[in-house]
């Protein structure tokens, strides 16, 4: 089916742009001699994850228990859950799936309570569980203070626990999303690298082996100038990119693989109203918010791809495109580039791949709504 014939709203993935983004991530990892472990919370797709593994990724990063289970139970053999899980029920589901499938499972902790929960789960499952210590490099969301004593204390506690294995250090420089421009992002990437390498050296000097030093966020991975001392990168949003990445100078508009196809359902003197609202586009202003983004995306007619119009407002089922006096007609199609691709995919049940011949192929969002 051709693009103009799709029912709307539809989340559309440009296959050629997707392939370029996948190749770029693999190339960054290859040149830096680090492992690539992409974060699948962006695409939630078994098919795209398989493409990432085929392109050289060593495994996957997931956000939540339910998301990880989708990939483990569908044959992916090396999965990191980059979230501090403590609920014994969720941990039992994960360890059970890992034992059934033989998958390598890696979890994180940033507290004594977290280590205790993971140790109890591993003991109950009769298995060794790999655990990384989450480090706060500036976002101040989760993680231990890299300059304080807790990182070493937690690493030693994990290392000496009979059912746990200390797997290394992990960070996420999400505060890069609040910066102005690529130079500021590069500075955060280098500060993250130095912080993680220094902490790893301190732990090693204290007699603790640190096999993995893992960093992740698309802006810092894409713009980093050095990876010395790091062993792994975990970009997520880079698979699709979005207007947030463009606003940071990380990507060009031509690098955005994901758009939303919508139809005009009503027109008034200010707005063309489309059938994609907050339940499709989300009202997200980008990861951790951003003052650089005005509105909720940019829209253009299918036959005028270079003429952007702002999505000025959203209600649940409607989007408000400020037409600036341009004539729109009911039934006309538009493509909308969203501020943030990740929640758009999570809200969808399916995504439509657009091929070079203009034809489309629908595919399921296999881990949609897996937020538990």
Buried (B, 14 or more C-beta within 10 A) or exposed (E): EEBEEBEBBBBBBBBEBBEEBBEBBBEBBEEBEBBBBBBBBBBBBBEBBBBBBEBBBBBBBBBBBBBBBBBBEEEBBBBBBBBBBBEEEBBBBBBBBBEEBEBBBBBBBBBEEBBBBBBBBBBBBEBEBBBBBBBBBBBEEBBBEBEEEBBBBBBBBBBEBEBBBBBBBBBBBBBBBBBEEBEBBBBBBBBBBBBBBEBBEBBEEEEBEBBBBBBBBBBBBBBBEEBEBBBBBBBBBBBBBBBBBBBBBBBEBEBBBBBBBBBBBEBEEEBBBBBBBBBBBBBBBBBEEBEBBEBBBBBBBEEEEEEEBBBBBBEEBBBBBBBEEEEBEEEBBBBBBBBBBBBBBBBBEEBBBBEEEEEBEEBBBBBBEBEE
